[in-house]
């Protein structure tokens, strides 16, 4: 679970302009994006087969 702090710009309910978010909110959203991306499958072309 990740906590995104209250931000008046998000409360507007309009299109999000990243430069209008508070620093703490941008950092929390960046951390959230990293957690989500970490769950993406790897590129199979980059995997080297292991022969044993």
C-alpha positions in Angstrom: 0.0 0.0 0.0 1.2 3.5 -0.8 -0.1 6.7 0.7 -0.5 9.7 -1.6 -0.9 12.9 0.5 -3.8 15.3 0.0 -3.1 17.8 -2.8 -5.4 20.7 -3.7 -4.6 20.2 -7.4 -5.9 16.6 -7.3 -9.1 17.8 -5.6 -9.9 20.0 -8.6 -10.9 16.8 -10.5 -9.5 18.2 -13.7 -6.6 17.2 -15.9 -3.5 16.8 -13.8 -0.5 19.1 -14.4 2.5 17.6 -12.6 4.1 21.0 -12.1 1.1 22.0 -10.0 1.4 19.2 -7.6 3.1 19.6 -4.3 6.6 18.1 -4.1 5.4 15.5 -1.6 2.6 14.4 -3.9 4.9 14.1 -6.9 7.4 12.0 -4.9 4.6 9.7 -3.6 3.3 9.2 -7.1 6.8 8.5 -8.4 7.3 5.8 -5.7 3.9 4.4 -6.6 4.8 4.2 -10.3 8.1 2.4 -9.4 6.2 -0.2 -7.4 3.7 -0.8 -10.2 6.5 -1.0 -12.8 8.5 -3.5 -10.7 5.6 -5.9 -11.2 5.8 -5.8 -15.0 7.2 -8.9 -16.6 10.7 -8.7 -18.0 11.6 -8.5 -21.7 12.0 -12.2 -22.8 14.5 -11.1 -25.4 16.9 -10.0 -22.6 16.7 -13.2 -20.7 19.6 -15.5 -21.2 18.7 -19.2 -21.2 20.4 -21.2 -18.5 21.6 -24.6 -19.6 22.5 -27.0 -16.9 
